[in-house]
Structure formats: C-alpha cells, structure tokens
Amino acid sequence: MPRLQPGSLLISQPFLGDPNFERTVVLLCRHDDDDGTFGLVLNRPTALRLGDVLELPTPADAGSLGRAPLLMGGPVQPDTLHFLHQSPTIPGAIDLGQNVYWGGDFGVLLEHLLSGELLPETVRFYAGYSGWTAGQLAAEVNENVWIVHPNDAGKVFTLDHDAFWQAILREKGGRYRALSNYPLDPRLN
C-alpha cells in the first residue's frame, strides 16, 4: 500500500458509489495512524462565493475576495471554513509540500489578500472537510476505494477543479488513463 501522508492526493475509483466522493480528488492535510485523517476535496465547486458565507471588510476593499469561489471540502462539518494557499508567511500554516500550505492565521491571510501581498488565485476556500477515523482510510485504500498519488499537493493550483479527476488520472498514465474515460453511467455507453 502506498504511504498515506500529508500532501498526497486520493483519487476516487470511477464507481465509488458514495455521492460525497464520486469522482473526487482529496488532498490529505493530516494523517496519523492513531488519530485519523483530515483532507479536502479539491474538485467540488459550489454556487457560493466567500462573500456569501463570511462578513468581509467593505465591498470596495474586499473586491475580488468576496467573489472567490467556495468549494465543498467534504461532508464533515459543512459550516466550517478551511483554506489552502501559497504563502509560507502565514503564521500557523502547515506545509504540505510544493508551495502549498494548509490553514494558519485567517486574519493575517485576509490582510495579505486585501493588501495585494497575496493574489486571490493563490488561495482556495473550502466549506467542510473529509475525515476518516484511525485505520479507516488505510482500510479503504486496501479495498481499492482510493488511488493514492503521493506528494503532489502542487496540483491544487495547476489543474482546473472541474476536470481535476480526469486530468490527474490521465497524467498518471497506463491503466489510470483508461479509468479517466469511464462514463458516469456505464449502462448508457
């Protein structure tokens, strides 16, 4: 079994059967054999924007920040806000590799965004998260529910979230390329 570690991607099998994770790619942010796993679904857009769920400074100051897309990070606690970014200067941020950081001081992040020190395209916002209890994710990987793509957090900011699942499978090549072409409903093939 590939090693589960922060910064790795989980790619769901084509016919997972769970609507929360059907054709998703999850970035592992934390994995501990004893405490479980925390991750964010990278390719579930919502119709919401950051300004719809968060009171931001005056619209003139917030500008494009209020229009930043909000993605569904997973089915757990959908009323919580999480973020990934490309700034090593945010206090408390956790380095996931390849210039991708998880969390940190949200106030400082907002200051950097509002001042222009950070560009909006270098931050992704997520409602909710994906979580597994100790041993649960390892069991799912052993049952071939997930394909583990190690140490590739940088894809967060390089692939379009609408085509993320297909693109990452195609990039892996071989049998994975074939999986990327599976229809949503094989009965309609």
C-alpha positions as protocol buffer text, in pm:
chain_id: "A"
residue {
  index: 1
  type: MET
  ca { x: 0 y: 0 z: 0 }
}
residue {
  index: 2
  type: PRO
  ca { x: 132 y: 346 z: -85 }
}
residue {
  index: 3
  type: ARG
  ca { x: 221 y: 557 z: 215 }
}
residue {
  index: 4
  type: LEU
  ca { x: -54 y: 791 z: 331 }
}
residue {
  index: 5
  type: GLN
  ca { x: 91 y: 1130 z: 418 }
}
residue {
  index: 6
  type: PRO
  ca { x: 7 y: 1499 z: 406 }
}
residue {
  index: 7
  type: GLY
  ca { x: 46 y: 1640 z: 57 }
}
residue {
  index: 8
  type: SER
  ca { x: -71 y: 1321 z: -115 }
}
residue {
  index: 9
  type: LEU
  ca { x: -378 y: 1305 z: -332 }
}
residue {
  index: 10
  type: LEU
  ca { x: -655 y: 1047 z: -304 }
}
residue {
  index: 11
  type: ILE
  ca { x: -830 y: 978 z: -633 }
}
residue {
  index: 12
  type: SER
  ca { x: -1164 y: 800 z: -609 }
}
residue {
  index: 13
  type: GLN
  ca { x: -1230 y: 494 z: -821 }
}
residue {
  index: 14
  type: PRO
  ca { x: -1481 y: 563 z: -1104 }
}
residue {
  index: 15
  type: PHE
  ca { x: -1773 y: 374 z: -945 }
}
residue {
  index: 16
  type: LEU
  ca { x: -1724 y: 454 z: -580 }
}
residue {
  index: 17
  type: GLY
  ca { x: -2097 y: 465 z: -506 }
}
residue {
  index: 18
  type: ASP
  ca { x: -2069 y: 738 z: -241 }
}
residue {
  index: 19
  type: PRO
  ca { x: -2212 y: 1066 z: -376 }
}
residue {
  index: 20
  type: ASN
  ca { x: -1987 y: 1264 z: -139 }
}
residue {
  index: 21
  type: PHE
  ca { x: -1676 y: 1130 z: -309 }
}
residue {
  index: 22
  type: GLU
  ca { x: -1787 y: 1024 z: -658 }
}
residue {
  index: 23
  type: ARG
  ca { x: -1507 y: 1121 z: -899 }
}
residue {
  index: 24
  type: THR
  ca { x: -1325 y: 1335 z: -647 }
}
residue {
  index: 25
  type: VAL
  ca { x: -966 y: 1415 z: -567 }
}
residue {
  index: 26
  type: VAL
  ca { x: -887 y: 1472 z: -199 }
}
residue {
  index: 27
  type: LEU
  ca { x: -573 y: 1642 z: -69 }
}
residue {
  index: 28
  type: LEU
  ca { x: -452 y: 1485 z: 255 }
}
residue {
  index: 29
  type: CYS
  ca { x: -374 y: 1761 z: 503 }
}
residue {
  index: 30
  type: ARG
  ca { x: -315 y: 1546 z: 809 }
}
residue {
  index: 31
  type: HIS
  ca { x: -273 y: 1171 z: 854 }
}
residue {
  index: 32
  type: ASP
  ca { x: -197 y: 992 z: 1177 }
}
residue {
  index: 33
  type: ASP
  ca { x: -232 y: 617 z: 1226 }
}
residue {
  index: 34
  type: ASP
  ca { x: -372 y: 677 z: 1576 }
}
residue {
  index: 35
  type: ASP
  ca { x: -580 y: 992 z: 1530 }
}
residue {
  index: 36
  type: GLY
  ca { x: -715 y: 952 z: 1176 }
}
residue {
  index: 37
  type: THR
  ca { x: -705 y: 1161 z: 861 }
}
residue {
  index: 38
  type: PHE
  ca { x: -818 y: 1508 z: 754 }
}
residue {
  index: 39
  type: GLY
  ca { x: -845 y: 1606 z: 388 }
}
residue {
  index: 40
  type: LEU
  ca { x: -1012 y: 1847 z: 148 }
}
residue {
  index: 41
  type: VAL
  ca { x: -1199 y: 1753 z: -169 }
}
residue {
  index: 42
  type: LEU
  ca { x: -1040 y: 1965 z: -440 }
}
residue {
  index: 43
  type: ASN
  ca { x: -1296 y: 1938 z: -719 }
}
residue {
  index: 44
  type: ARG
  ca { x: -1646 y: 2003 z: -578 }
}
residue {
  index: 45
  type: PRO
  ca { x: -1743 y: 2360 z: -667 }
}
residue {
  index: 46
  type: THR
  ca { x: -2049 y: 2520 z: -512 }
}
residue {
  index: 47
  type: ALA
  ca { x: -2258 y: 2812 z: -631 }
}
residue {
  index: 48
  type: LEU
  ca { x: -2141 y: 3009 z: -326 }
}
residue {
  index: 49
  type: ARG
  ca { x: -1871 y: 3272 z: -303 }
}
residue {
  index: 50
  type: LEU
  ca { x: -1665 y: 3364 z: 1 }
}
residue {
  index: 51
  type: GLY
  ca { x: -1865 y: 3685 z: 46 }
}
residue {
  index: 52
  type: ASP
  ca { x: -2184 y: 3477 z: 74 }
}
residue {
  index: 53
  type: VAL
  ca { x: -2065 y: 3297 z: 387 }
}
residue {
  index: 54
  type: LEU
  ca { x: -1826 y: 3540 z: 550 }
}
residue {
  index: 55
  type: GLU
  ca { x: -1858 y: 3902 z: 652 }
}
residue {
  index: 56
  type: LEU
  ca { x: -1568 y: 4076 z: 481 }
}
residue {
  index: 57
  type: PRO
  ca { x: -1446 y: 4435 z: 505 }
}
residue {
  index: 58
  type: THR
  ca { x: -1634 y: 4692 z: 297 }
}
residue {
  index: 59
  type: PRO
  ca { x: -1700 y: 4575 z: -60 }
}
residue {
  index: 60
  type: ALA
  ca { x: -1462 y: 4834 z: -201 }
}
residue {
  index: 61
  type: ASP
  ca { x: -1177 y: 4681 z: -1 }
}
residue {
  index: 62
  type: ALA
  ca { x: -1282 y: 4319 z: -42 }
}
residue {
  index: 63
  type: GLY
  ca { x: -1327 y: 4343 z: -420 }
}
residue {
  index: 64
  type: SER
  ca { x: -1248 y: 4011 z: -582 }
}
residue {
  index: 65
  type: LEU
  ca { x: -1202 y: 3843 z: -244 }
}
residue {
  index: 66
  type: GLY
  ca { x: -1577 y: 3835 z: -188 }
}
residue {
  index: 67
  type: ARG
  ca { x: -1616 y: 3670 z: -528 }
}
residue {
  index: 68
  type: ALA
  ca { x: -1364 y: 3396 z: -451 }
}
residue {
  index: 69
  type: PRO
  ca { x: -1525 y: 3056 z: -520 }
}
residue {
  index: 70
  type: LEU
  ca { x: -1616 y: 2833 z: -230 }
}
residue {
  index: 71
  type: LEU
  ca { x: -1558 y: 2463 z: -286 }
}
residue {
  index: 72
  type: MET
  ca { x: -1707 y: 2175 z: -87 }
}
residue {
  index: 73
  type: GLY
  ca { x: -1417 y: 2030 z: 110 }
}
residue {
  index: 74
  type: GLY
  ca { x: -1620 y: 1732 z: 224 }
}
residue {
  index: 75
  type: PRO
  ca { x: -1930 y: 1619 z: 406 }
}
residue {
  index: 76
  type: VAL
  ca { x: -1799 y: 1671 z: 762 }
}
residue {
  index: 77
  type: GLN
  ca { x: -1896 y: 1998 z: 932 }
}
residue {
  index: 78
  type: PRO
  ca { x: -2002 y: 2182 z: 614 }
}
residue {
  index: 79
  type: ASP
  ca { x: -2044 y: 2501 z: 817 }
}
residue {
  index: 80
  type: THR
  ca { x: -1669 y: 2531 z: 877 }
}
residue {
  index: 81
  type: LEU
  ca { x: -1427 y: 2720 z: 652 }
}
residue {
  index: 82
  type: HIS
  ca { x: -1086 y: 2584 z: 552 }
}
residue {
  index: 83
  type: PHE
  ca { x: -826 y: 2717 z: 313 }
}
residue {
  index: 84
  type: LEU
  ca { x: -519 y: 2623 z: 114 }
}
residue {
  index: 85
  type: HIS
  ca { x: -271 y: 2885 z: 0 }
}
residue {
  index: 86
  type: GLN
  ca { x: 76 y: 2950 z: -136 }
}
residue {
  index: 87
  type: SER
  ca { x: 215 y: 3173 z: 139 }
}
residue {
  index: 88
  type: PRO
  ca { x: 480 y: 3042 z: 379 }
}
residue {
  index: 89
  type: THR
  ca { x: 447 y: 3367 z: 578 }
}
residue {
  index: 90
  type: ILE
  ca { x: 103 y: 3291 z: 725 }
}
residue {
  index: 91
  type: PRO
  ca { x: 158 y: 3206 z: 1094 }
}
residue {
  index: 92
  type: GLY
  ca { x: 42 y: 2857 z: 1187 }
}
residue {
  index: 93
  type: ALA
  ca { x: 18 y: 2734 z: 827 }
}
residue {
  index: 94
  type: ILE
  ca { x: 112 y: 2371 z: 769 }
}
residue {
  index: 95
  type: ASP
  ca { x: 346 y: 2299 z: 478 }
}
residue {
  index: 96
  type: LEU
  ca { x: 202 y: 2024 z: 255 }
}
residue {
  index: 97
  type: GLY
  ca { x: 485 y: 2046 z: 2 }
}
residue {
  index: 98
  type: GLN
  ca { x: 521 y: 2201 z: -342 }
}
residue {
  index: 99
  type: ASN
  ca { x: 443 y: 2552 z: -213 }
}
residue {
  index: 100
  type: VAL
  ca { x: 102 y: 2452 z: -77 }
}
residue {
  index: 101
  type: TYR
  ca { x: 5 y: 2541 z: 280 }
}
residue {
  index: 102
  type: TRP
  ca { x: -300 y: 2447 z: 481 }
}
residue {
  index: 103
  type: GLY
  ca { x: -465 y: 2686 z: 723 }
}
residue {
  index: 104
  type: GLY
  ca { x: -292 y: 2926 z: 954 }
}
residue {
  index: 105
  type: ASP
  ca { x: -395 y: 3264 z: 1092 }
}
residue {
  index: 106
  type: PHE
  ca { x: -704 y: 3362 z: 890 }
}
residue {
  index: 107
  type: GLY
  ca { x: -678 y: 3728 z: 993 }
}
residue {
  index: 108
  type: VAL
  ca { x: -325 y: 3751 z: 854 }
}
residue {
  index: 109
  type: LEU
  ca { x: -437 y: 3573 z: 535 }
}
residue {
  index: 110
  type: LEU
  ca { x: -714 y: 3829 z: 486 }
}
residue {
  index: 111
  type: GLU
  ca { x: -471 y: 4116 z: 548 }
}
residue {
  index: 112
  type: HIS
  ca { x: -234 y: 3978 z: 284 }
}
residue {
  index: 113
  type: LEU
  ca { x: -520 y: 3933 z: 36 }
}
residue {
  index: 114
  type: LEU
  ca { x: -665 y: 4279 z: 96 }
}
residue {
  index: 115
  type: SER
  ca { x: -324 y: 4447 z: 71 }
}
residue {
  index: 116
  type: GLY
  ca { x: -239 y: 4265 z: -251 }
}
residue {
  index: 117
  type: GLU
  ca { x: 56 y: 4079 z: -94 }
}
residue {
  index: 118
  type: LEU
  ca { x: -129 y: 3758 z: -181 }
}
residue {
  index: 119
  type: LEU
  ca { x: -323 y: 3721 z: -505 }
}
residue {
  index: 120
  type: PRO
  ca { x: -670 y: 3561 z: -486 }
}
residue {
  index: 121
  type: GLU
  ca { x: -566 y: 3287 z: -730 }
}
residue {
  index: 122
  type: THR
  ca { x: -310 y: 3164 z: -474 }
}
residue {
  index: 123
  type: VAL
  ca { x: -582 y: 3075 z: -221 }
}
residue {
  index: 124
  type: ARG
  ca { x: -863 y: 2816 z: -228 }
}
residue {
  index: 125
  type: PHE
  ca { x: -1153 y: 2819 z: 19 }
}
residue {
  index: 126
  type: TYR
  ca { x: -1349 y: 2511 z: 127 }
}
residue {
  index: 127
  type: ALA
  ca { x: -1667 y: 2453 z: 325 }
}
residue {
  index: 128
  type: GLY
  ca { x: -1643 y: 2139 z: 534 }
}
residue {
  index: 129
  type: TYR
  ca { x: -1381 y: 1869 z: 519 }
}
residue {
  index: 130
  type: SER
  ca { x: -1329 y: 1498 z: 468 }
}
residue {
  index: 131
  type: GLY
  ca { x: -1237 y: 1287 z: 766 }
}
residue {
  index: 132
  type: TRP
  ca { x: -1153 y: 926 z: 847 }
}
residue {
  index: 133
  type: THR
  ca { x: -1111 y: 762 z: 1186 }
}
residue {
  index: 134
  type: ALA
  ca { x: -788 y: 582 z: 1273 }
}
residue {
  index: 135
  type: GLY
  ca { x: -736 y: 295 z: 1030 }
}
residue {
  index: 136
  type: GLN
  ca { x: -1044 y: 372 z: 821 }
}
residue {
  index: 137
  type: LEU
  ca { x: -864 y: 532 z: 525 }
}
residue {
  index: 138
  type: ALA
  ca { x: -593 y: 263 z: 519 }
}
residue {
  index: 139
  type: ALA
  ca { x: -868 y: 0 z: 500 }
}
residue {
  index: 140
  type: GLU
  ca { x: -1038 y: 187 z: 214 }
}
residue {
  index: 141
  type: VAL
  ca { x: -709 y: 211 z: 24 }
}
residue {
  index: 142
  type: ASN
  ca { x: -654 y: -165 z: 75 }
}
residue {
  index: 143
  type: GLU
  ca { x: -1005 y: -225 z: -65 }
}
residue {
  index: 144
  type: ASN
  ca { x: -914 y: -19 z: -375 }
}
residue {
  index: 145
  type: VAL
  ca { x: -1164 y: 255 z: -299 }
}
residue {
  index: 146
  type: TRP
  ca { x: -890 y: 516 z: -348 }
}
residue {
  index: 147
  type: ILE
  ca { x: -586 y: 553 z: -570 }
}
residue {
  index: 148
  type: VAL
  ca { x: -305 y: 722 z: -377 }
}
residue {
  index: 149
  type: HIS
  ca { x: -98 y: 975 z: -569 }
}
residue {
  index: 150
  type: PRO
  ca { x: 190 y: 1062 z: -333 }
}
residue {
  index: 151
  type: ASN
  ca { x: 338 y: 1405 z: -271 }
}
residue {
  index: 152
  type: ASP
  ca { x: 158 y: 1608 z: -534 }
}
residue {
  index: 153
  type: ALA
  ca { x: -6 y: 1893 z: -343 }
}
residue {
  index: 154
  type: GLY
  ca { x: 105 y: 2141 z: -611 }
}
residue {
  index: 155
  type: LYS
  ca { x: -175 y: 2019 z: -838 }
}
residue {
  index: 156
  type: VAL
  ca { x: -417 y: 2224 z: -625 }
}
residue {
  index: 157
  type: PHE
  ca { x: -314 y: 2538 z: -809 }
}
residue {
  index: 158
  type: THR
  ca { x: -231 y: 2396 z: -1153 }
}
residue {
  index: 159
  type: LEU
  ca { x: -537 y: 2194 z: -1253 }
}
residue {
  index: 160
  type: ASP
  ca { x: -888 y: 2323 z: -1320 }
}
residue {
  index: 161
  type: HIS
  ca { x: -1113 y: 2184 z: -1045 }
}
residue {
  index: 162
  type: ASP
  ca { x: -1387 y: 2099 z: -1299 }
}
residue {
  index: 163
  type: ALA
  ca { x: -1164 y: 1849 z: -1481 }
}
residue {
  index: 164
  type: PHE
  ca { x: -932 y: 1762 z: -1192 }
}
residue {
  index: 165
  type: TRP
  ca { x: -1032 y: 1395 z: -1152 }
}
residue {
  index: 166
  type: GLN
  ca { x: -989 y: 1311 z: -1520 }
}
residue {
  index: 167
  type: ALA
  ca { x: -672 y: 1517 z: -1560 }
}
residue {
  index: 168
  type: ILE
  ca { x: -489 y: 1357 z: -1268 }
}
residue {
  index: 169
  type: LEU
  ca { x: -579 y: 1006 z: -1385 }
}
residue {
  index: 170
  type: ARG
  ca { x: -465 y: 1083 z: -1739 }
}
residue {
  index: 171
  type: GLU
  ca { x: -140 y: 1223 z: -1605 }
}
residue {
  index: 172
  type: LYS
  ca { x: -76 y: 901 z: -1410 }
}
residue {
  index: 173
  type: GLY
  ca { x: -96 y: 715 z: -1743 }
}
residue {
  index: 174
  type: GLY
  ca { x: -132 y: 343 z: -1806 }
}
residue {
  index: 175
  type: ARG
  ca { x: -445 y: 180 z: -1668 }
}
residue {
  index: 176
  type: TYR
  ca { x: -533 y: 504 z: -1490 }
}
residue {
  index: 177
  type: ARG
  ca { x: -568 y: 681 z: -1824 }
}
residue {
  index: 178
  type: ALA
  ca { x: -830 y: 423 z: -1920 }
}
residue {
  index: 179
  type: LEU
  ca { x: -1017 y: 481 z: -1590 }
}
residue {
  index: 180
  type: SER
  ca { x: -1038 y: 853 z: -1667 }
}
residue {
  index: 181
  type: ASN
  ca { x: -1258 y: 775 z: -1966 }
}
residue {
  index: 182
  type: TYR
  ca { x: -1514 y: 561 z: -1783 }
}
residue {
  index: 183
  type: PRO
  ca { x: -1863 y: 703 z: -1836 }
}
residue {
  index: 184
  type: LEU
  ca { x: -2063 y: 827 z: -1538 }
}
residue {
  index: 185
  type: ASP
  ca { x: -2322 y: 557 z: -1605 }
}
residue {
  index: 186
  type: PRO
  ca { x: -2178 y: 260 z: -1799 }
}
residue {
  index: 187
  type: ARG
  ca { x: -2531 y: 145 z: -1889 }
}
residue {
  index: 188
  type: LEU
  ca { x: -2555 y: 447 z: -2118 }
}
residue {
  index: 189
  type: ASN
  ca { x: -2239 y: 357 z: -2306 }
}
